[in-house]
Amino acid sequence: MTEANIKEGAALTEYVSTRWYRAPELLVGAPVYTHAVDVWAIGCIFVELVTGSAIFSGDSDLDMLKLIIKMFNGSEKLPEDLRQTFQRNNLFKNVQLPESDHLNGYDIENTLESKL
């Protein structure tokens, strides 16, 4: 597929190969997203190439969100539109979105500095 074949606003599939490279907007089930998800995936792959291990190796979409939120350690919060999408997603019915200050007991040493 060439750049000429990709049209702005064209529908994209929500499934991006492995969960480990999925951007937060895909994990919460956002119906519309941009090519920024590809940039996220490239970043994840780059870190994996440099370090030899996946930066986010979650077992589920919720686990992936926990890992991502833990990495940013409160410096970044999930944007409000994605928080609302998460809350409306039937897959996460009766599930609270993880917050960094509630992940202290989450067993992972997962900061970018620790990976490099």
C-alpha positions as CSV (number, residue, x, y, z in Angstrom):
1,M,0.0,0.0,0.0
2,T,1.4,3.4,-0.9
3,E,0.9,6.8,0.6
4,A,-1.3,7.7,-2.4
5,N,-3.7,4.8,-1.4
6,I,-4.3,6.1,2.1
7,K,-7.1,8.7,2.2
8,E,-7.5,11.2,5.0
9,G,-10.4,10.2,7.1
10,A,-10.6,6.7,5.7
11,A,-11.8,4.0,8.1
12,L,-9.0,2.1,9.7
13,T,-9.2,-1.3,11.4
14,E,-9.2,-1.2,15.2
15,Y,-7.1,-4.3,15.4
16,V,-3.3,-3.7,15.4
17,S,-1.4,-6.9,15.3
18,T,-0.2,-7.6,18.8
19,R,-1.7,-6.0,21.9
20,W,1.8,-4.9,23.0
21,Y,2.0,-2.2,20.4
22,R,-1.6,-0.8,20.7
23,A,-2.0,2.8,21.5
24,P,-4.2,3.9,24.4
25,E,-7.0,5.0,22.0
26,L,-7.2,1.4,20.6
27,L,-7.1,-0.1,24.1
28,V,-10.1,1.9,25.3
29,G,-12.1,1.1,22.1
30,A,-12.1,4.6,20.5
31,P,-14.1,4.3,17.3
32,V,-12.1,7.0,15.5
33,Y,-8.4,7.5,15.7
34,T,-5.5,8.9,13.6
35,H,-2.3,7.6,12.2
36,A,-0.8,8.5,15.6
37,V,-1.5,4.9,16.6
38,D,1.2,3.9,14.1
39,V,3.6,6.3,15.6
40,W,2.9,4.8,19.0
41,A,3.5,1.3,17.6
42,I,6.7,2.3,16.0
43,G,7.9,3.8,19.3
44,C,7.1,0.6,21.1
45,I,8.9,-1.5,18.5
46,F,11.9,0.9,18.6
47,V,12.3,0.4,22.4
48,E,12.0,-3.3,21.9
49,L,14.7,-3.3,19.3
50,V,17.0,-1.3,21.5
51,T,16.3,-3.2,24.8
52,G,15.5,-6.7,23.5
53,S,12.2,-6.8,25.3
54,A,8.7,-5.3,24.9
55,I,8.1,-2.1,26.8
56,F,4.4,-3.0,27.4
57,S,3.8,-6.8,27.6
58,G,0.3,-6.9,29.1
59,D,-2.0,-9.9,29.1
60,S,-5.2,-7.9,28.4
61,D,-6.3,-4.5,27.2
62,L,-6.8,-3.4,30.8
63,D,-3.4,-4.8,31.8
64,M,-1.9,-2.8,29.0
65,L,-3.6,0.4,30.2
66,K,-2.2,-0.3,33.7
67,L,1.3,-0.7,32.3
68,I,1.1,2.5,30.2
69,I,-0.3,4.6,33.1
70,K,2.3,3.2,35.5
71,M,5.1,4.2,33.1
72,F,4.0,7.8,33.0
73,N,3.7,7.6,36.8
74,G,1.2,10.4,37.0
75,S,3.0,12.8,34.7
76,E,0.5,12.2,32.0
77,K,-3.2,11.3,32.4
78,L,-5.4,9.6,29.8
79,P,-7.2,12.4,27.9
80,E,-10.7,13.0,29.0
81,D,-12.2,11.8,25.7
82,L,-10.4,8.5,26.0
83,R,-11.5,8.2,29.7
84,Q,-15.1,8.7,28.6
85,T,-14.7,6.2,25.8
86,F,-13.3,3.7,28.3
87,Q,-16.4,4.2,30.6
88,R,-18.8,3.7,27.7
89,N,-17.1,0.6,26.4
90,N,-19.2,-2.5,27.3
91,L,-16.0,-4.6,27.6
92,F,-15.1,-2.5,30.7
93,K,-18.5,-2.4,32.3
94,N,-18.1,-2.1,36.1
95,V,-14.4,-1.7,35.7
96,Q,-12.5,1.4,37.0
97,L,-9.9,3.0,34.8
98,P,-6.6,2.5,36.5
99,E,-5.0,5.6,38.1
100,S,-1.3,5.9,38.6
101,D,-1.7,6.6,42.3
102,H,-3.5,3.3,42.8
103,L,-0.9,1.3,41.0
104,N,1.8,1.4,43.7
105,G,1.2,-2.3,44.4
106,Y,1.2,-3.2,40.8
107,D,4.2,-5.5,40.5
108,I,6.3,-3.9,37.7
109,E,9.4,-1.8,37.4
110,N,8.3,-0.2,34.2
111,T,9.7,3.3,33.5
112,L,11.4,4.2,30.3
113,E,14.6,4.9,32.2
114,S,14.6,1.4,33.6
115,K,14.2,0.0,30.1
116,L,17.1,1.8,28.5
